[in-house]
Amino acid sequence: MYIKVKDLVGENAMTLDDGAAIYNQIHDPLVQGQVVQLDFEGVEVFASPFFNAGVGHLLADLQPDALNNHLKFEHLSDFGIRVLRRVIDNAKEYYAANQSHRNAIDRIVQDNAANG
Amino acid sequence: MATLTLQIPTINDSRLDFTVLAKIWQDVAKAGNGTNVNFNFSSCGFLRPNAVVFLGALARLIQHRGGAPRFLVDTMQSQVSANLLQNGFAYAMGDDTQPWQGNSIPYREYSQIDKNAIVYSLKNEWLGRGWVNISHDLMNEIAGRMSEIYVNAFDHSLTPIGVYSCGQHFPNRRELTLAVADFGVGIPSKVRFQEGEAFAGADAMRWAFTRGNSTARQIHGPRGMGLDLLKEFVRVNRGRLEIYSHDGYACIDSTGEMYENLPVFFEGTLVQVRLVCDNKLYLLSSEIDSLAFF
C-alpha cells in the first residue's frame, strides 16, 4: 500500500486530525500484514501531534517488530525524522505502562475534554 | 449596561508587567458578563507584543461575555497608536487603517486551528522578513517547533475565544519575539484536574514540561512531546521561552529551567518566545541514521 501523505494532509502535517487521517488509512492494512509506504514528499512542516495520532497510536495494538517490517517512511525531512523518533520512543513508554493506569488517565483526560 | 474604565500603563515584557496584565484580566472578570470596558492609554508609553495579544484576547473575551470593548484612541500617545496601527491590532478592532510592514510581526487572531494560516504567518511574517539568515529546511523546522505552541493552545486549553499572536523585531536588542495568548483553562488547572489538587503552580508547570507528560486529549493515543521540542529549540538558539499560565510560570533558556508560583492568576496562558537575531545560522543537527524507527 502506498500513501502520499501530502495528498491527505497537505504540506503542513501538524494536527491530531492530520495524524488521524493517516492512521485511519494505514491501521487496518498493517493489522492484516500488508506493507505500507508513507511518502512524505512535499510535506514541509511537522508537529508532534501529527505523528502521535498517525504513528505513535499504532503501538496500541501493533508490535514494534511488525511495524519495523511493514511500515516504511520515504522522503521524510531530517526534522521529521527527529520528531518521529521522539514520538515513537514516547509512545512505546506510554503503551508499556500499566494498562489499568493508562486507562484511568485516558478516562480522566477525555472526561475533562468533554466537560470543557 | 455597566461600563468599566481601565487604565493601561506602559507594559513591557517582564514578570512584573505580566502581573499588571493579570490584574487587568481580574478586573474584567470581576465586572461580570455584559459589562462594557473602556481602555484608557493616557499613562501608556508603549506596549510589548505580550500586552498586545493579551489586550486583543481580552477584547474578544469581553465580547464573548456580551460586553463591548472600547479602545480610547484619543488617550493614546502617538507611538502607541502607531504601533497598534502598524501591527494590525487597530484594524482587527475595527479601525479603517490597513496595517503596514515595519518591525512588527502582525497581530493575528485564530478562532480555530488554521494550520496553514499559522505556518504562513510563522514563515513569512516572522522568520521570512530577512531578520534571520536561515535555510529553507531550517525555516520549516523552526515553524514546526513554534507551531507546537498554537497546537498546544487549541488542544489543551479548550479556549472559547481562540488563540492570538503578535511579535516584534527589536533591531537594537537584536531580538525577535513572538507572543501567543489564549484564555482557556490554563496549564496548572488542567494538571490539577488530571493529577491531583496538590500541585502548586510551579510544580504543575514543571510536570507539564516533563517529556511524555500531557494534559491534552489523548483520544488519539500518547501525547506530550510539544513542549519538549520547544524547549530544545530555544536552548539551541540561545533564546528564551516563558510561559505564564494560571498561577504558574516557566522560563526556559540556555542556562536552564525555572518554575515559580505567580502571585496573581488569570484563566489562560501567555507564551513569549525570544530569539537572538544576529544573522548567524541556527544549527540543524542531523539524526539521520540506519536504526529502526520502532
Interface residues (C-beta under 8 A of the other chain):
Chain A: G10 N12 M14 T15 L16 D18 G19 A20 Y23 E44 V45 F46 A47 S48 P49 N52 A53 G56 H57 L59 A60 P64 D65 L67 N68 L71 F73 S77 D78 F79 I81 R82 V83 L84 R85 R86 V87 I88 N90 A91 K92 E93 Y94 Y95 I105 D106 I108 V109 Q110 N112 A113 G116
Chain B: I113 K115 N116 V119 D137 N140 E141 A143 G144 S147 E148 V151 D155 L158 K190 F193 Q194 R211 G212 T215 A216 R217 Q218 I219 H220 G221 P222 R223 G224 M225 G226 D228 L229 L284 S286 E287 I288 A292 F293 F294
